[in-house]
């Protein structure tokens, strides 16, 4: 089950191994941009907020060695963790024995400049309540995303998101068109039925440049 649109505590970790052309958090790319703290201090702050769902994002959260320990500490304390990762780092070491850890994984497309970064073995470690996310800028990205879905048939939900929240209508129309054209008995049909177009709601509600929302 996904917890989208519920109140969430965000933990943003610094450092990223990629440099996407349209990155909206360039201030978090360098490891040195963050402030050193301990897992216990983070837990204290998360407990103080009292919100069940905790999203760990970045940068790239798995770029830091301590992230596995942080995830386990949060789960052991009764929180549900949503880990946002860029798809290039190995997720096989994350303990997935219970549904209290969800993974939201990007597949970088050509316009990002990091289109070759996806670690294909990660597909085998995604579960049905995870999600695979494609951030789409143009027609080349769109074709790449649908080709990826057809070739790899991911077992989880799929999100298509327009860069900068513009062009969502074209994405939705293309998804409808491809769903109608597709043979309903093909394995791809099942994947398309789990595919959604989503915009970044916080950038509509608040100024898109605003941090901490
Ligand atoms: S993976 Fe995320 S944080 Fe890293 S450069 Fe790309 S968009 Fe920015």
Boltz pocket constraint, residues with backbone or C-beta under 6 A from the ligand:
constraints:
  - pocket:
      binder: B
      contacts: [[A, 16], [A, 17], [A, 18], [A, 19], [A, 20], [A, 22], [A, 23], [A, 24], [A, 25], [A, 26], [A, 28], [A, 29], [A, 58], [A, 59], [A, 60], [A, 86]]
      max_distance: 6.0
